[in-house]
């Protein structure tokens, strides 16, 4: 269960960082045209990241969850290596068209 929690936390960290980077890349006009406005932007994203960091720290104090803090980064390293080995890091024609 702790390993699943760690993976879930990493997914949410990726989502939040992506949102922060995306919103920073927009002009004021583009922000005004967004169909959905994130409540309390940017504070809500930073608060969520801080909360996730707190959860990770608290996992270190719980004996059953501590193994996830060791195995989680190892699995993340394996996934990252596979990302590069398989070649998914190369930009595709479609991703270049959106720039």
Backbone torsions as a table, in degrees:
resi	resn	phi	psi	omega
1	UNK	NA	-37.7	-179.0
2	UNK	-66.0	-36.6	179.5
3	UNK	-65.6	-40.4	177.8
4	UNK	-64.5	-40.5	177.6
5	UNK	-61.4	-43.0	-179.9
6	UNK	-61.7	-45.4	179.1
7	UNK	-62.4	-43.3	177.6
8	UNK	-60.2	-40.5	178.1
9	UNK	-65.1	-40.3	178.7
10	UNK	-64.6	-37.1	177.3
11	UNK	-63.8	-44.7	179.8
12	UNK	-66.8	-35.7	175.4
13	UNK	-61.8	-44.1	178.7
14	UNK	-62.4	-42.5	179.0
15	UNK	-61.9	-47.1	-176.9
16	UNK	-66.4	-42.4	179.1
17	UNK	-65.6	-40.1	178.0
18	UNK	-62.8	-42.4	178.8
19	UNK	-63.2	-43.5	179.5
20	UNK	-61.5	-45.8	179.6
21	UNK	-65.5	-40.6	179.0
22	UNK	-61.8	-48.3	-178.0
23	UNK	-64.9	-34.5	177.9
24	UNK	-69.2	-24.7	-178.8
25	UNK	-80.4	-11.9	-177.4
26	UNK	-85.2	150.6	172.4
27	UNK	-81.6	169.7	178.7
28	UNK	-62.7	-35.3	178.6
29	UNK	-65.7	-44.3	179.6
30	UNK	-64.7	-38.0	177.7
31	UNK	-63.6	-41.1	-179.9
32	UNK	-65.2	-27.1	-178.3
33	UNK	-88.5	-2.8	-179.3
34	UNK	-62.8	136.3	-179.6
35	UNK	-72.1	-31.7	-179.8
36	UNK	-119.5	127.1	178.1
37	UNK	-102.8	123.1	179.6
38	UNK	-69.2	124.0	179.4
39	UNK	-60.4	135.5	176.6
40	UNK	57.5	32.2	177.8
41	UNK	-60.6	139.6	-5.6
42	UNK	-90.9	0.9	-174.1
43	UNK	-63.5	-34.9	-178.9
44	UNK	-63.8	-39.2	179.7
45	UNK	-68.4	-43.0	179.3
46	UNK	-67.8	-36.2	176.6
47	UNK	-63.8	-42.8	179.4
48	UNK	-62.6	-42.4	177.4
49	UNK	-62.6	-41.1	178.2
50	UNK	-64.4	-40.1	178.6
51	UNK	-63.5	-42.0	178.2
52	UNK	-63.5	-39.9	176.8
53	UNK	-61.5	-40.2	176.9
54	UNK	-61.9	-42.5	179.1
55	UNK	-62.3	-41.8	179.0
56	UNK	-62.9	-42.7	177.8
57	UNK	-62.6	-44.0	-179.6
58	UNK	-66.0	-30.1	176.0
59	UNK	-61.4	-30.6	178.7
60	UNK	-67.5	-23.4	179.8
61	UNK	-88.0	-15.0	-178.7
62	UNK	-99.5	119.7	-172.8
63	UNK	-57.8	-40.1	-178.8
64	UNK	-70.6	-26.6	-177.9
65	UNK	-91.7	-15.3	-175.9
66	UNK	-61.1	-33.2	-179.7
67	UNK	-63.0	-31.6	178.7
68	UNK	-66.4	-30.2	178.6
69	UNK	-72.3	-20.3	176.8
70	UNK	-91.1	-49.2	-176.7
71	UNK	-75.9	-31.1	-178.8
72	UNK	-56.6	-54.4	178.2
73	UNK	-62.8	-32.1	176.8
74	UNK	-64.3	-46.3	177.6
75	UNK	-63.2	-39.8	178.0
76	UNK	-61.1	-39.2	177.6
77	UNK	-64.7	-41.4	178.0
78	UNK	-62.9	-45.2	179.4
79	UNK	-62.0	-41.2	179.7
80	UNK	-66.0	-41.7	177.3
81	UNK	-62.0	-43.7	178.8
82	UNK	-63.6	-35.9	177.7
83	UNK	-56.5	-43.7	-179.9
84	UNK	-79.7	-38.2	-179.4
85	UNK	-63.9	-43.3	-179.3
86	UNK	-72.9	-22.2	176.7
87	UNK	95.7	17.3	-179.2
88	UNK	-72.5	-10.4	-179.4
89	UNK	-77.7	-13.7	178.6
90	UNK	-74.3	137.2	179.0
91	UNK	-74.1	141.4	177.7
92	UNK	-94.8	168.6	178.7
93	UNK	-58.8	-41.9	-178.4
94	UNK	-62.9	-42.8	-178.8
95	UNK	-67.8	-29.2	177.9
96	UNK	-72.7	-28.4	-178.8
97	UNK	-70.0	-23.3	-178.1
98	UNK	-84.0	-9.3	-179.0
99	UNK	-80.7	NA	NA
